[in-house]
Amino acid sequence: MSPVPPNSEQSRRRQLAVTKRRATGLLAFVTLVFLVTAVWGGDATWVGYLEATAAASMVGGLADWFAVTALFRHPLGLPIPHTAIVVERKDQFGATLAAFMRESFLTREVLVERVRAAGIVGRLGGWLSKEENAARVAAEVAGAAVAGADLLRDDDVHRVIEDLVRERVETVLVAPLAGRALRFFTQDGRHDEVLDAAFGGLDRYLGAHAQELRSQLGARSPWWLPGAVEDRIFDRLLDGARAVLQEMAADRNHELRRQFDARLRLLAAELETSVDLRERGERLKHDLLSQPQVREWVASLWADAKVQLRTQACDPESQLRRQLVSGIAAGGRRLQDDPELAATVQTAVERGVGYLADHFDGDIAAFISGTIARWDADETASRLELLLGPDLQYVRINGTVVGAVAGLALHTVSAALS
C-alpha cells in the first residue's frame, strides 16, 4: 500500500483526530484530578494547591474548547448566539477575505514590487536559453497555433483572406504595374538571355514538330496545289523561319531583334501612360477577381496551410518547430545578455501587472467572494476545520496548561496574602 501524501485530506483528518484526542484527553485528566481532590482530597495544604490548579486548568480547557468549537458548529448542538461562526457568516467571511486580498495583495505597488524583486525577466531568460525548455515552449506555441486555427470557422477565414486579397489587388493599377515591370525587365539588356533562350527554344520546337506543322499546312492548302509544290513551299518557309530565329538568337544586334526590343519598350511606355490600356487592365482585373476560382483558390490555400501547420506542429524535427526552438532560445539569451532589452521587457511586465491591478482587482475580489458564496456552509466549515483544526486543538491544550499555571499562581498569591 502506497503511503498517504502528507497534504492529502485523509492525512489531515487523521492529524485532526489525533490532536482532538490529545486536547480532550488532557481536559478529561484535569477534570478527573479536580473531582478526586474535591471529593477525597482532605485538608492538606498541597491538596488545595492541586485542586486550584486542576480547577483553573479545567476552566481554561473548557473555555478554549467552547471557543474552538463555536467557530465551526454549535457546541453540544445548542443554538447559542455567536456560535457556528463559519456557517452563519460564510458570505461575510468571503467578502471580508476578498476585501483583504484586494487591499493588501492586489494593489499596483505590491504586485509591481513583487515582480521586480522576483527578477522574472532574468530568470525567464535563463530558463528559455536552455534548449530543452525552449523545445517545451515551442511545442506549446505550435499546439496553441493549431488549436487556434481549429477554432476559426473556415468560411470566416476564407472571407477574410479573400477580402484582403481583393482590397490589396484593387489598390494596384494593373497596366502601369505591368509597364514598370516590363520597363525594368528590358533595361540594361536584362531580357537578352531570356530572348536568346526563347528564340533557341522556338527553333528547336519547329525542328521537332516539322511533320505536325506540315500536316496542318496540308490540311489548309488549296486542293489544286500539287503535293510536291506544297512540300517545297513548306520546307522553304520552315528553313527560312529557323534561319531567322537562329540569327536572332546568335546576334543581339540583329535588325529584327532591335525592332522587337523597341516594340517592347514602346509597349512598356504605353502600359504606363495609356488611359485605354489602363481601363482594359482594370476590367481584366475585375473580371479575374469575380471568378469563382478565386474563392476556391483561397479555400485551398487555407486548407493547405492548416495541414502544413498541423503536420509541422506535431513533428519535433520539423522546420517550424526547429525555428521556434531556435528563436525562443535566442530570445532567452538576448534577455540575459542585453540589459536594455531586459529593462524594456521588465518595464512592460510591470506595466502589464499594474494595469491588471488597476482594472481587474475588483473582478478578482468579486471572484473570490462569489466562489466562497457558492460553497455549502457546512462543507466550508468542515474544510476549514481540516485546514485549521490541528492548530486550534493545540490552542485548547495551551489553554488547559495556561489555566493550570494561572490557577496555581492565583492560589499561591491568595495563600500568601491570607
SVG drawing of the C-alpha trace seen along z (x, -y; Angstrom):
<svg xmlns="http://www.w3.org/2000/svg" viewBox="-31 -59 57 61">
<polyline fill="none" stroke="black" stroke-width="0.4" points="0.0,0.0 1.4,-3.4 1.9,-6.0 -0.6,-8.7 0.6,-12.1 1.3,-14.5 -1.2,-17.1 -4.0,-14.8 -7.4,-15.0 -7.1,-11.6 -3.8,-12.7 -5.4,-15.9 -8.3,-14.1 -6.0,-11.7 -4.0,-14.6 -7.1,-16.4 -8.4,-13.3 -5.1,-12.8 -4.9,-16.4 -8.5,-16.3 -7.9,-13.2 -4.9,-14.8 -6.7,-18.0 -9.8,-16.2 -7.7,-13.7 -5.8,-16.4 -9.1,-18.2 -10.6,-14.9 -7.4,-14.3 -7.5,-17.7 -11.3,-17.2 -10.6,-13.9 -7.9,-15.4 -10.3,-18.1 -13.1,-15.7 -10.7,-13.4 -9.2,-16.3 -12.6,-17.9 -14.2,-14.6 -11.4,-12.7 -8.5,-15.2 -8.8,-16.2 -7.5,-19.3 -3.8,-19.0 -2.1,-22.2 -0.8,-20.5 -4.3,-19.3 -5.6,-22.9 -2.8,-23.8 -3.6,-20.8 -7.3,-21.4 -6.9,-25.1 -4.5,-24.2 -6.9,-21.5 -9.9,-23.8 -8.3,-26.6 -6.9,-24.2 -10.3,-22.7 -11.9,-26.1 -9.2,-27.2 -9.6,-24.0 -13.4,-24.2 -13.3,-27.9 -11.0,-27.1 -13.0,-24.0 -16.1,-26.2 -14.2,-28.9 -12.8,-26.5 -16.0,-24.5 -18.0,-27.7 -16.0,-28.6 -17.4,-25.6 -20.6,-24.5 -23.0,-24.9 -21.3,-23.5 -23.3,-20.3 -25.8,-21.2 -27.2,-24.1 -28.1,-27.2 -26.1,-29.5 -25.8,-33.0 -22.5,-33.8 -21.6,-30.2 -21.1,-28.3 -19.5,-31.4 -18.1,-30.0 -21.5,-28.5 -23.5,-31.6 -21.1,-34.2 -19.6,-32.4 -20.7,-35.0 -19.5,-37.8 -16.2,-36.0 -15.9,-35.7 -16.5,-39.4 -14.0,-40.3 -11.4,-37.9 -11.9,-39.4 -11.6,-43.0 -8.4,-42.0 -6.9,-40.4 -7.8,-43.5 -6.4,-46.0 -3.3,-44.1 -2.2,-41.9 -3.9,-43.2 -2.6,-46.8 -0.3,-48.1 2.5,-48.8 2.5,-45.4 2.4,-43.5 4.9,-45.6 7.3,-45.4 6.9,-41.6 7.5,-41.3 10.6,-43.5 12.0,-41.6 11.4,-38.2 13.7,-39.1 11.3,-37.5 12.9,-38.7 16.4,-37.4 15.1,-34.1 12.9,-33.7 15.8,-34.5 18.0,-31.8 15.2,-29.3 14.4,-29.9 18.0,-29.9 18.2,-26.1 17.2,-24.2 15.1,-21.6 13.0,-24.4 12.8,-26.2 11.6,-23.0 8.8,-22.7 7.7,-26.2 7.9,-25.7 5.7,-22.6 3.1,-24.6 3.2,-27.5 2.8,-25.2 0.0,-23.4 -1.7,-26.6 -1.4,-27.7 -3.1,-24.5 -5.9,-24.9 -6.4,-28.5 -6.6,-27.5 -9.1,-24.8 -11.3,-27.3 -11.6,-29.5 -14.5,-28.9 -13.2,-28.1 -15.8,-30.2 -14.9,-33.2 -11.2,-32.8 -11.9,-32.4 -13.9,-35.6 -11.2,-37.5 -8.4,-36.3 -10.5,-36.9 -11.3,-40.4 -7.7,-41.1 -6.6,-39.9 -9.4,-41.9 -8.6,-45.0 -4.9,-44.7 -5.4,-44.0 -8.0,-46.7 -5.4,-49.3 -3.0,-48.3 -3.4,-49.5 -2.6,-46.5 -1.4,-48.2 1.0,-50.7 2.4,-47.9 2.9,-45.7 4.5,-48.6 7.0,-49.3 7.8,-45.6 8.4,-45.4 10.5,-48.5 12.7,-47.2 12.9,-43.8 14.1,-45.5 16.6,-47.9 20.3,-47.2 19.7,-44.1 18.2,-42.1 15.9,-40.4 18.5,-39.3 19.2,-35.9 15.5,-35.2 15.1,-36.2 18.1,-34.0 16.5,-31.1 13.1,-31.8 14.4,-32.1 16.5,-29.0 13.6,-27.1 11.3,-28.1 13.8,-27.0 14.1,-23.6 10.3,-23.3 9.9,-24.0 12.6,-21.3 11.0,-18.7 7.4,-19.3 8.0,-19.8 5.9,-16.9 2.9,-18.0 3.2,-21.5 3.4,-20.1 0.2,-18.1 -1.6,-21.3 -0.5,-23.2 -1.5,-20.4 -5.0,-20.3 -5.4,-24.1 -3.8,-24.3 -5.9,-24.6 -6.9,-21.2 -5.5,-22.1 -1.9,-22.7 0.4,-19.8 1.9,-18.0 5.4,-18.5 4.9,-22.2 3.3,-22.2 6.2,-20.4 8.7,-22.7 6.8,-25.8 6.7,-24.4 10.4,-23.5 11.4,-26.9 9.2,-28.6 10.4,-26.4 14.0,-26.7 13.7,-30.5 11.9,-30.8 14.5,-28.7 17.4,-30.6 15.9,-33.9 15.4,-32.5 19.0,-31.2 20.4,-34.5 18.3,-36.4 19.4,-34.1 23.1,-34.4 23.2,-38.2 21.7,-40.5 22.1,-43.4 20.0,-41.7 17.7,-44.2 14.5,-42.2 15.7,-41.8 16.3,-45.5 12.8,-46.1 11.4,-43.6 13.2,-45.4 11.9,-48.7 8.4,-47.3 8.8,-46.0 10.0,-49.4 7.1,-51.1 4.6,-48.7 6.1,-49.4 5.6,-53.1 2.1,-52.7 1.1,-50.4 2.3,-53.1 0.7,-56.1 -2.2,-54.9 -5.7,-55.5 -7.2,-52.9 -4.8,-50.2 -5.3,-51.2 -9.1,-50.8 -8.7,-47.5 -6.3,-46.3 -8.8,-47.2 -11.6,-45.4 -9.5,-42.4 -8.6,-42.6 -12.2,-42.9 -13.2,-40.0 -10.5,-37.9 -11.5,-38.7 -15.1,-37.9 -14.3,-34.4 -15.4,-31.6 -12.0,-30.1 -10.6,-32.9 -12.6,-31.7 -11.7,-28.1 -8.0,-29.1 -8.4,-30.9 -10.1,-27.8 -7.4,-25.5 -4.7,-27.9 -6.2,-27.9 -6.7,-24.1 -3.1,-23.5 -1.9,-26.0 -3.8,-24.2 -2.5,-20.8 1.1,-22.1 0.7,-23.7 -0.7,-20.6 2.0,-18.4 4.9,-20.5 3.5,-21.3 3.3,-17.6 6.9,-16.8 9.7,-17.9 12.1,-17.8 10.0,-19.9 11.3,-23.2 8.6,-25.1 9.5,-23.5 13.2,-23.9 12.9,-27.5 10.6,-28.1 13.1,-26.5 16.0,-28.4 14.1,-31.7 12.9,-31.1 16.4,-30.1 17.9,-33.1 15.4,-35.3 16.3,-33.9 19.9,-34.6 19.2,-38.1 17.3,-38.7 20.4,-37.7 23.0,-39.5 21.1,-42.7 20.5,-44.9 18.5,-47.4 16.2,-44.7 15.8,-43.2 14.9,-46.6 12.3,-47.1 10.7,-43.7 10.8,-44.3 9.1,-47.7 6.5,-46.1 5.8,-43.3 5.5,-45.8 3.1,-48.0 1.0,-44.9 0.8,-43.8 0.0,-47.4 -2.8,-47.5 -4.3,-44.3 -4.1,-45.5 -5.8,-48.8 -8.5,-47.4 -9.2,-43.9 -8.7,-43.9 -12.4,-44.3 -13.1,-41.4 -10.6,-39.2 -12.1,-40.1 -15.6,-39.5 -14.4,-36.1 -13.1,-35.2 -16.3,-36.3 -18.6,-34.8 -16.7,-31.5 -17.0,-31.3 -20.7,-32.4 -21.4,-29.3 -19.8,-26.9 -22.0,-24.9 -21.8,-26.3 -21.4,-23.0 -18.9,-21.8 -17.0,-25.0 -16.8,-24.7 -15.7,-21.1 -12.9,-22.0 -11.7,-24.9 -11.7,-22.7 -9.5,-20.2 -7.2,-23.1 -7.0,-24.9 -8.3,-22.3 -5.0,-20.8 -3.5,-24.1 -6.8,-25.1 -6.6,-21.9 -3.2,-22.9 -4.9,-26.1 -7.1,-24.0 -4.1,-22.2 -2.3,-25.5 -5.4,-27.0 -5.6,-24.0 -1.9,-24.3 -2.0,-28.1 -5.2,-27.8 -3.3,-25.4 -0.4,-27.8 -2.7,-30.7 -4.7,-28.8 -1.6,-27.7 -0.3,-31.3 -3.5,-32.8 -3.8,-30.2 -0.3,-30.8 -0.9,-34.6 -4.1,-34.0 -2.4,-31.7 0.4,-34.2 -1.9,-37.1 -4.0,-35.1"/>
</svg>
